[in-house]
Amino acid sequence: MITTIIAWLYITLVCYGWGNMFMHFMLRTIPEKNNILLSHFSIVCLTGLTIIAGFVQILSLFIPLHGWLIHIPFIIPCFLTSYSGISLSKIKISFGWLSHISRQLLILLALCILLILIMNTWFISHPDTLEYHVEIIKWIQQSRAVPGIANINTRLGLQSIWFPACAFFSFSHEGVSYYVHLNAIIAIWAVIFIISQIDKNRLERSPVSVLWILLLIINLWSYSQIRLTVTSTSPDFIAAIYILFSFYLLYRQEQIKSKTTFILILCFLFFSFCTKLSSIPVLIPIIYIIILLASERKYKILFVSLLVPLMLVAPFLYRNAISSGYMFFPSTFPNIIDTDWKLNEKTCNHIASYITAFAKTGSDLSEDAAENVNNLRMYEWIPVWWNLRSIADKTIISFSLLSLFTMISGIKKIRKLGVTKMLCIITAITGTLFWFFLAPDPRFGFGFLLALIGIAADISFGKMITKYLSRYFLLLTVLNLVIGAYIIYRFNNYFSTRQIIYPMGISTVSSLVKGEGE
């Protein structure tokens, strides 16, 4: 736990520093009033990580990401520019919400961080992490981009901007070969933001505070959200976090109309796309924002707005092409690269078919099994798919369906909303439909599913939720008790004194005495 906390602090300091550098650059380039929301601690940290991940991804194409030397170019600039002259006013803006946070919310924050710490330092036993995530990360640490690496193991072709970032922040050069520090700290940043929004809306006596509490409950209740994220190197919910932050910023743009915010949204959306290709519906707001910025004919702003997105996308597509021969693997479109180490199309199509089949019925990797599942009619596979879902995920899916019907029935009301809110609704609906027909495992679509529920609740049920504001105290008390009880359960069943200093590491058959069982 001690080494994990040190790793978290280091990652946070570096990311916050780079985030501050980028925000300062944006404000100097684009003369507009400083947007206080963009100075929030969590948003600054996520921004910094986006920039670092972009640079690290470029470096990983040419050199192995191993050793402290690779960190020096990232440490020195941010500490010289962000921390040498950092003002008290900046710190107050980033952490101002802590000055008036209620005792209950402070306890909630402490419990969430403790829970994440306990889970993050236990054995890594997530199948995808063990089967290919860690292997990809190790290759990135040991070698530059390897042409045709997908021929060794087809899943090694499933590249992501996330894996170079995990390799960079794994600290294996210090003898701590642990790969999930980054997953955990992003979950903590997200929790901090949610709790700060609960407190902000509580002070304003806004019904939205209840929605933020419910979001945190869902994030913790559904195993494939925060709990899976902090116990694996899975990028699924990481992409969802970036999508949800983008939706939140875009949804508020009707009042703010900030170019800096639009550019930050672009960065977050491109990052989510480079993290998981299943985020492709984010191209809808991306195209809108680019057209909007281009229409003003302020080419300096347009250039700045595309600088980071290009830094994210270009090396991502190049790494994909190097690894498998296809820029959007496992998709074979566009099939324009001709090399002797390129995977054959049949293998790519099988992987794409398997992903869809597994999301529907938990199908095995065999070609026949995947084909049989994908040939089923909708009424044949939906009952199997539904039975495989957890109660939490069934709840999310049900509310998503209800939200979709609410949107359709309230189309007249929705048409009166502003352009950016309409854009959020269209993207959320498109993303939900895309998820359902392509790969309907909830973990692939949480960014769109949760956004759809949140928007529908804000539009249609705000007045109804106001009635429950008086039960705010009770809801938080129950939540704190449940999290506290779960922490005790984790201590009793999934804790070793070895965790106090170092994380337990990657599990083996012999080391998993008790098993995860969740």
C-alpha positions as CSV (number, residue, x, y, z in Angstrom):
1,M,0.0,0.0,0.0
2,I,2.8,2.4,0.8
3,T,4.5,2.0,-2.6
4,T,1.1,2.3,-4.3
5,I,0.3,5.5,-2.5
6,I,3.7,6.9,-3.5
7,A,3.0,5.9,-7.1
8,W,-0.4,7.5,-7.0
9,L,1.1,10.8,-5.7
10,Y,3.8,10.8,-8.3
11,I,1.3,10.2,-11.2
12,T,-1.0,12.9,-9.8
13,L,1.8,15.5,-9.4
14,V,3.1,14.9,-12.9
15,C,-0.3,14.8,-14.6
16,Y,-1.5,17.9,-12.6
17,G,1.6,19.7,-13.6
18,W,1.2,18.9,-17.3
19,G,-2.5,19.7,-17.1
20,N,-1.6,23.2,-15.7
21,M,0.9,23.7,-18.4
22,F,-1.6,22.9,-21.1
23,M,-4.3,25.1,-19.5
24,H,-1.9,28.0,-19.2
25,F,-0.9,27.6,-22.9
26,M,-4.6,27.5,-23.9
27,L,-5.4,30.7,-22.0
28,R,-2.5,32.5,-23.5
29,T,-3.4,31.4,-27.0
30,I,-7.1,31.9,-26.8
31,P,-8.0,35.2,-25.1
32,E,-11.2,34.5,-23.1
33,K,-12.3,34.6,-19.5
34,N,-10.9,31.7,-17.4
35,N,-13.4,28.9,-17.0
36,I,-13.3,27.9,-13.3
37,L,-14.7,24.4,-14.2
38,L,-11.6,23.7,-16.3
39,S,-9.4,24.5,-13.3
40,H,-11.0,21.6,-11.3
41,F,-8.4,19.3,-9.9
42,S,-9.8,16.2,-11.7
43,I,-10.1,17.9,-15.1
44,V,-6.6,19.3,-14.9
45,C,-5.2,15.8,-14.0
46,L,-7.1,14.1,-16.8
47,T,-5.9,16.8,-19.2
48,G,-2.3,16.3,-18.1
49,L,-2.6,12.5,-18.5
50,T,-4.0,13.0,-22.1
51,I,-0.9,15.1,-23.1
52,I,1.6,12.7,-21.4
53,A,-0.1,9.7,-23.0
54,G,0.2,11.3,-26.4
55,F,3.9,11.9,-26.0
56,V,4.6,8.5,-24.5
57,Q,2.7,6.8,-27.3
58,I,4.9,8.5,-29.8
59,L,8.1,7.6,-27.9
60,S,7.0,4.0,-27.7
61,L,7.1,3.6,-31.5
62,F,10.8,4.2,-31.4
63,I,12.2,3.3,-28.0
64,P,11.3,0.9,-25.1
65,L,9.5,2.7,-22.2
66,H,11.7,1.5,-19.4
67,G,13.8,3.2,-16.7
68,W,13.8,6.5,-14.9
69,L,15.6,8.3,-17.7
70,I,12.4,8.3,-19.8
71,H,10.6,10.2,-17.0
72,I,13.1,13.1,-16.8
73,P,11.7,14.9,-19.9
74,F,8.3,14.8,-18.3
75,I,9.3,15.7,-14.7
76,I,11.6,18.7,-15.3
77,P,9.3,20.9,-17.5
78,C,6.2,20.5,-15.4
79,F,7.9,21.2,-12.1
80,L,9.8,24.2,-13.5
81,T,6.7,25.7,-15.2
82,S,3.8,24.5,-13.1
83,Y,5.1,24.2,-9.6
84,S,7.9,26.8,-9.3
85,G,5.6,29.7,-9.6
86,I,2.2,28.1,-8.8
87,S,0.0,30.6,-7.0
88,L,-2.2,30.1,-4.0
89,S,-5.2,31.3,-6.0
90,K,-4.7,28.4,-8.5
91,I,-4.6,25.9,-5.7
92,K,-7.7,27.4,-4.2
93,I,-9.6,27.1,-7.5
94,S,-8.5,23.4,-8.0
95,F,-9.2,22.4,-4.4
96,G,-11.7,25.1,-3.3
97,W,-14.5,22.6,-2.9
98,L,-12.7,21.0,0.0
99,S,-13.1,24.2,2.1
100,H,-16.9,23.7,2.4
101,I,-17.3,20.0,1.9
102,S,-19.6,18.3,4.4
103,R,-18.3,15.8,7.0
104,Q,-20.4,13.0,5.4
105,L,-18.9,13.6,1.9
106,L,-15.4,13.8,3.4
107,I,-16.0,10.4,5.0
108,L,-17.4,9.1,1.7
109,L,-14.3,10.3,-0.1
110,A,-12.0,8.6,2.4
111,L,-13.9,5.4,2.3
112,C,-13.8,5.3,-1.6
113,I,-10.1,5.9,-1.6
114,L,-9.5,3.2,1.0
115,L,-11.6,0.7,-0.9
116,I,-9.7,1.4,-4.1
117,L,-6.4,1.1,-2.3
118,I,-7.3,-2.3,-0.8
119,M,-8.6,-3.6,-4.1
120,N,-5.8,-2.2,-6.2
121,T,-3.1,-3.8,-4.1
122,W,-4.7,-7.3,-4.2
123,F,-3.8,-9.9,-6.8
124,I,-4.4,-9.1,-10.5
125,S,-6.6,-11.9,-11.8
126,H,-8.6,-10.3,-14.6
127,P,-8.5,-12.7,-17.6
128,D,-7.9,-10.1,-20.3
129,T,-5.2,-8.5,-18.2
130,L,-3.4,-11.8,-17.8
131,E,-3.9,-13.0,-21.3
132,Y,-2.8,-10.0,-23.3
133,H,-2.9,-6.6,-21.6
134,V,0.2,-7.2,-19.5
135,E,1.9,-8.9,-22.4
136,I,1.4,-5.8,-24.6
137,I,2.7,-3.6,-21.8
138,K,5.8,-5.7,-21.3
139,W,6.5,-5.6,-25.1
140,I,6.2,-1.8,-24.9
141,Q,8.7,-1.7,-22.0
142,Q,11.2,-4.0,-23.7
143,S,11.1,-3.0,-27.3
144,R,10.0,-0.3,-29.8
145,A,6.9,-1.1,-31.9
146,V,7.3,-4.6,-33.3
147,P,6.0,-5.1,-36.9
148,G,3.5,-8.0,-37.1
149,I,3.4,-8.7,-33.4
150,A,-0.2,-9.8,-33.8
151,N,1.2,-12.9,-35.6
152,I,2.6,-14.1,-32.3
153,N,-0.7,-13.7,-30.5
154,T,-3.7,-12.3,-32.4
155,R,-4.8,-10.3,-29.3
156,L,-1.5,-8.4,-29.3
157,G,-3.0,-6.6,-32.2
158,L,-5.6,-5.0,-30.0
159,Q,-3.5,-1.9,-29.3
160,S,-4.6,1.2,-27.3
161,I,-3.1,4.5,-26.2
162,W,-3.7,3.2,-22.7
163,F,-1.0,0.5,-22.8
164,P,1.9,2.8,-23.4
165,A,0.6,5.0,-20.6
166,C,0.4,2.0,-18.3
167,A,3.9,0.9,-19.3
168,F,5.3,4.4,-18.5
169,F,3.7,4.5,-15.1
170,S,4.3,0.9,-14.1
171,F,7.6,1.7,-12.3
172,S,9.0,-1.8,-13.1
173,H,12.5,-0.3,-13.2
174,E,12.1,0.1,-9.4
175,G,11.4,-3.6,-9.0
176,V,7.7,-3.1,-8.5
177,S,6.3,-4.8,-11.6
178,Y,2.8,-3.6,-11.2
179,Y,0.6,-2.4,-14.0
180,V,-2.6,-1.1,-12.5
181,H,-1.5,2.1,-10.6
182,L,-2.8,4.3,-13.4
183,N,-6.2,2.6,-13.5
184,A,-6.7,3.2,-9.8
185,I,-5.6,6.8,-9.7
186,I,-8.0,7.7,-12.6
187,A,-10.8,6.1,-10.7
188,I,-9.9,8.2,-7.7
189,W,-9.9,11.4,-9.8
190,A,-13.3,10.5,-11.1
191,V,-14.6,9.9,-7.6
192,I,-13.2,13.2,-6.4
193,F,-15.0,15.0,-9.2
194,I,-18.3,13.3,-8.5
195,I,-18.1,14.0,-4.8
196,S,-17.2,17.7,-5.5
197,Q,-20.3,17.9,-7.7
198,I,-22.5,16.3,-5.1
199,D,-21.3,19.0,-2.6
200,K,-21.6,21.9,-5.1
201,N,-25.2,21.0,-6.0
202,R,-26.1,20.3,-2.4
203,L,-25.1,23.9,-1.5
204,E,-27.3,25.1,-4.3
205,R,-30.1,22.8,-3.2
206,S,-30.2,21.4,-6.7
207,P,-31.8,18.0,-7.5
208,V,-28.8,17.2,-9.6
209,S,-26.9,16.4,-6.3
210,V,-29.1,13.3,-6.0
211,L,-28.2,12.3,-9.6
212,W,-24.5,12.6,-8.8
213,I,-25.0,10.3,-5.7
214,L,-26.8,7.8,-7.8
215,L,-24.0,7.9,-10.4
216,L,-21.4,7.1,-7.7
217,I,-23.6,4.3,-6.4
218,I,-23.9,2.8,-9.9
219,N,-20.1,3.2,-10.5
220,L,-19.4,1.2,-7.4
221,W,-22.2,-1.3,-7.6
222,S,-21.5,-2.5,-11.2
223,Y,-18.4,-4.6,-10.9
224,S,-17.2,-3.8,-14.4
225,Q,-16.9,-0.1,-13.6
226,I,-14.7,1.2,-10.8
227,R,-14.1,-2.2,-9.1
228,L,-12.9,-4.0,-12.3
229,T,-10.9,-0.9,-13.4
230,V,-8.8,-0.8,-10.2
231,T,-8.1,-4.5,-10.3
232,S,-7.0,-4.7,-13.9
233,T,-5.4,-2.9,-16.8
234,S,-8.7,-2.8,-18.6
235,P,-9.2,0.4,-20.6
236,D,-13.0,-0.1,-20.9
237,F,-14.2,2.1,-18.1
238,I,-11.3,4.5,-18.7
239,A,-12.8,5.3,-22.1
240,A,-16.2,5.7,-20.4
241,I,-14.8,8.2,-17.9
242,Y,-13.4,10.4,-20.6
243,I,-16.6,10.2,-22.6
244,L,-18.7,11.1,-19.5
245,F,-16.4,14.1,-18.7
246,S,-16.8,15.2,-22.4
247,F,-20.6,14.9,-22.2
248,Y,-20.6,16.9,-19.0
249,L,-18.5,19.7,-20.5
250,L,-20.4,19.7,-23.7
251,Y,-23.8,19.7,-22.0
252,R,-22.9,22.9,-20.1
253,Q,-21.5,24.7,-23.2
254,E,-24.9,26.3,-24.1
255,Q,-24.3,28.7,-21.3
256,I,-20.5,29.0,-21.3
257,K,-19.7,28.9,-25.1
258,S,-15.9,28.6,-24.3
259,K,-13.5,27.8,-27.1
260,T,-11.1,26.4,-24.6
261,T,-13.7,24.0,-23.3
262,F,-14.5,22.9,-26.9
263,I,-10.8,22.2,-27.5
264,L,-10.6,20.2,-24.2
265,I,-13.6,18.2,-25.2
266,L,-11.9,17.4,-28.5
267,C,-8.9,16.1,-26.6
268,F,-11.0,14.0,-24.3
269,L,-13.1,12.5,-27.1
270,F,-10.0,11.7,-29.2
271,F,-8.4,10.1,-26.2
272,S,-11.5,7.9,-25.6
273,F,-11.4,6.9,-29.2
274,C,-7.7,5.9,-29.1
275,T,-8.4,4.0,-25.8
276,K,-11.3,2.0,-27.2
277,L,-12.4,1.8,-30.8
278,S,-15.9,1.0,-29.6
279,S,-16.0,4.8,-28.7
280,I,-16.3,5.6,-32.4
281,P,-19.7,7.4,-32.1
282,V,-17.8,10.2,-30.4
283,L,-16.9,11.2,-34.0
284,I,-20.4,13.0,-34.1
285,P,-19.4,15.8,-31.6
286,I,-15.8,15.8,-32.9
287,I,-17.0,16.6,-36.4
288,Y,-19.4,19.3,-35.1
289,I,-16.7,21.0,-32.9
290,I,-14.2,21.0,-35.8
291,I,-16.7,22.5,-38.2
292,L,-17.7,25.1,-35.6
293,L,-14.2,26.2,-35.0
294,A,-13.3,26.2,-38.7
295,S,-16.4,28.3,-39.5
296,E,-15.0,31.2,-37.5
297,R,-11.9,31.3,-39.8
298,K,-9.6,31.8,-36.8
299,Y,-6.9,29.4,-38.1
300,K,-4.6,29.8,-35.2
301,I,-7.3,28.5,-32.8
302,L,-8.2,25.7,-35.3
303,F,-4.5,24.7,-35.4
304,V,-4.2,24.7,-31.7
305,S,-7.5,22.7,-31.3
306,L,-6.2,20.0,-33.7
307,L,-2.6,19.8,-32.3
308,V,-3.3,17.4,-29.4
309,P,-5.9,15.3,-31.3
310,L,-3.4,14.7,-34.1
311,M,-0.7,13.8,-31.5
312,L,-3.1,11.2,-30.1
313,V,-4.6,9.7,-33.3
314,A,-1.6,9.6,-35.7
315,P,0.7,7.4,-33.5
316,F,-2.3,5.3,-32.4
317,L,-3.2,4.4,-36.0
318,Y,0.5,3.9,-36.8
319,R,1.0,1.5,-33.9
320,N,-2.1,-0.4,-35.0
321,A,-0.8,-0.6,-38.6
322,I,2.7,-1.8,-37.4
323,S,1.2,-4.4,-35.0
324,S,-1.3,-6.1,-37.3
325,G,-1.2,-4.4,-40.7
326,Y,-4.6,-2.7,-40.1
327,M,-5.1,0.8,-38.7
328,F,-8.5,-0.1,-37.0
329,F,-7.8,-3.7,-36.1
330,P,-9.7,-6.0,-35.8
331,S,-11.6,-4.1,-38.6
332,T,-9.9,-4.6,-42.0
333,F,-11.1,-1.3,-43.3
334,P,-9.3,0.5,-44.9
335,N,-7.2,-2.4,-46.3
336,I,-4.4,-0.2,-47.8
337,I,-1.2,-1.6,-46.2
338,D,0.7,-4.3,-48.0
339,T,3.4,-6.1,-46.0
340,D,4.6,-9.6,-45.6
341,W,3.8,-9.7,-41.8
342,K,0.2,-8.5,-42.2
343,L,-2.5,-10.6,-40.6
344,N,-4.8,-12.3,-43.1
345,E,-8.3,-10.9,-43.3
346,K,-9.9,-14.1,-42.2
347,T,-8.1,-13.9,-38.8
348,C,-9.2,-10.3,-38.4
349,N,-12.8,-11.0,-39.2
350,H,-12.8,-13.9,-36.8
351,I,-11.6,-11.7,-33.9
352,A,-14.2,-9.1,-34.7
353,S,-16.9,-11.8,-34.9
354,Y,-15.6,-13.3,-31.6
355,I,-15.9,-10.0,-29.8
356,T,-19.5,-9.6,-30.9
357,A,-20.4,-13.2,-30.0
358,F,-18.7,-13.0,-26.6
359,A,-20.5,-9.8,-25.8
360,K,-23.8,-11.5,-26.7
361,T,-23.5,-15.0,-25.1
362,G,-20.0,-15.4,-23.6
363,S,-19.0,-17.5,-26.6
364,D,-15.6,-19.2,-26.7
365,L,-12.9,-18.2,-29.1
366,S,-13.5,-21.0,-31.7
367,E,-14.5,-19.8,-35.1
368,D,-17.6,-22.1,-35.3
369,A,-18.9,-21.0,-31.9
370,A,-18.7,-17.3,-32.8
371,E,-20.3,-17.8,-36.2
372,N,-23.2,-19.8,-34.7
373,V,-23.9,-17.1,-32.1
374,N,-23.8,-14.2,-34.7
375,N,-26.2,-16.2,-36.9
376,L,-28.8,-16.3,-34.2
377,R,-31.8,-14.0,-34.5
378,M,-32.3,-11.3,-32.0
379,Y,-35.0,-13.1,-30.1
380,E,-32.7,-16.1,-29.8
381,W,-29.6,-14.5,-28.3
382,I,-31.2,-11.7,-26.2
383,P,-32.6,-14.1,-23.4
384,V,-29.1,-15.7,-23.1
385,W,-27.4,-12.2,-23.1
386,W,-29.8,-10.9,-20.5
387,N,-29.3,-13.8,-18.1
388,L,-25.5,-13.3,-18.2
389,R,-25.8,-9.7,-17.0
390,S,-25.4,-8.8,-13.3
391,I,-28.3,-7.2,-11.4
392,A,-26.4,-3.9,-11.5
393,D,-25.9,-4.1,-15.3
394,K,-29.5,-5.1,-15.8
395,T,-30.6,-2.0,-13.9
396,I,-28.4,0.2,-16.0
397,I,-29.7,-1.3,-19.2
398,S,-33.3,-1.0,-18.1
399,F,-32.9,2.6,-17.2
400,S,-31.1,3.2,-20.5
401,L,-34.1,1.7,-22.3
402,L,-36.5,3.9,-20.2
403,S,-34.4,6.9,-21.0
404,L,-34.6,6.2,-24.7
405,F,-38.4,6.0,-24.6
406,T,-38.5,9.2,-22.5
407,M,-36.4,11.0,-25.1
408,I,-38.6,9.8,-28.0
409,S,-41.9,10.6,-26.1
410,G,-40.6,14.1,-25.2
411,I,-39.3,15.0,-28.6
412,K,-41.1,18.3,-28.6
413,K,-39.5,19.3,-25.4
414,I,-36.1,18.2,-26.5
415,R,-36.3,20.2,-29.8
416,K,-36.4,23.3,-27.7
417,L,-33.0,22.6,-26.1
418,G,-29.8,24.2,-27.3
419,V,-27.5,22.8,-30.0
420,T,-24.9,21.3,-27.7
421,K,-27.5,19.5,-25.5
422,M,-29.1,18.1,-28.7
423,L,-25.7,17.0,-29.8
424,C,-25.2,15.2,-26.5
425,I,-28.6,13.4,-26.9
426,I,-27.9,12.4,-30.5
427,T,-24.4,11.1,-29.6
428,A,-25.7,9.2,-26.5
429,I,-28.5,7.5,-28.5
430,T,-26.2,6.7,-31.4
431,G,-23.6,5.3,-29.1
432,T,-26.1,3.2,-27.2
433,L,-27.5,1.7,-30.5
434,F,-24.0,1.2,-31.8
435,W,-23.0,-0.6,-28.6
436,F,-26.1,-2.9,-28.6
437,F,-25.7,-4.1,-32.2
438,L,-21.9,-4.3,-32.3
439,A,-20.8,-5.6,-28.9
440,P,-23.5,-5.5,-26.2
441,D,-21.4,-6.2,-23.2
442,P,-22.2,-3.2,-20.9
443,R,-18.5,-2.5,-20.1
444,F,-18.1,-1.5,-23.8
445,G,-20.9,1.0,-23.7
446,F,-21.0,2.6,-20.2
447,G,-19.9,6.0,-21.5
448,F,-23.0,6.3,-23.7
449,L,-25.4,4.3,-21.4
450,L,-24.7,6.4,-18.3
451,A,-24.8,9.7,-20.4
452,L,-28.2,8.7,-21.8
453,I,-29.6,8.0,-18.3
454,G,-28.1,11.2,-16.9
455,I,-29.4,13.5,-19.7
456,A,-32.9,11.9,-19.5
457,A,-33.0,12.3,-15.7
458,D,-31.9,15.9,-15.9
459,I,-34.5,16.8,-18.6
460,S,-37.5,14.8,-17.4
461,F,-37.2,14.0,-13.7
462,G,-35.5,17.1,-12.2
463,K,-38.7,18.3,-10.4
464,M,-39.5,14.8,-9.2
465,I,-36.0,14.4,-7.7
466,T,-36.4,17.6,-5.8
467,K,-38.9,15.9,-3.4
468,Y,-36.0,13.6,-2.3
469,L,-33.5,16.3,-1.4
470,S,-34.7,16.1,2.2
471,R,-33.4,12.4,2.2
472,Y,-30.0,13.5,1.1
473,F,-28.5,12.9,4.5
474,L,-30.0,9.4,4.8
475,L,-28.9,8.4,1.3
476,L,-25.3,9.4,2.1
477,T,-25.4,7.6,5.5
478,V,-26.5,4.4,3.9
479,L,-23.9,4.7,1.1
480,N,-21.1,5.2,3.7
481,L,-22.3,2.2,5.7
482,V,-22.4,0.0,2.7
483,I,-19.0,1.0,1.5
484,G,-17.6,0.6,5.0
485,A,-19.1,-2.9,5.3
486,Y,-17.7,-3.9,1.9
487,I,-14.2,-2.7,3.0
488,I,-14.5,-4.9,6.1
489,Y,-15.5,-7.8,3.8
490,R,-12.4,-7.1,1.6
491,F,-10.1,-7.0,4.7
492,N,-11.5,-10.4,5.9
493,N,-11.3,-12.2,2.6
494,Y,-8.9,-10.4,0.2
495,F,-6.1,-8.9,2.3
496,S,-2.6,-9.9,3.3
497,T,-0.1,-8.1,5.4
498,R,2.2,-8.2,2.4
499,Q,0.0,-5.5,0.9
500,I,1.0,-2.9,3.5
501,I,4.3,-2.3,1.7
502,Y,3.9,-3.8,-1.8
503,P,1.0,-4.8,-4.0
504,M,0.4,-8.5,-4.4
505,G,1.1,-8.5,-8.1
506,I,-0.1,-10.8,-10.9
507,S,-1.9,-13.9,-9.6
508,T,-1.0,-17.5,-10.3
509,V,-2.9,-20.7,-9.6
510,S,-0.9,-21.3,-6.5
511,S,-1.0,-17.7,-5.2
512,L,-4.8,-17.3,-5.4
513,V,-5.6,-19.1,-2.1
514,K,-9.0,-17.6,-1.7
515,G,-9.9,-16.5,-5.2
516,E,-11.8,-13.4,-6.2
517,G,-15.2,-14.9,-6.5
518,E,-17.0,-11.8,-7.6
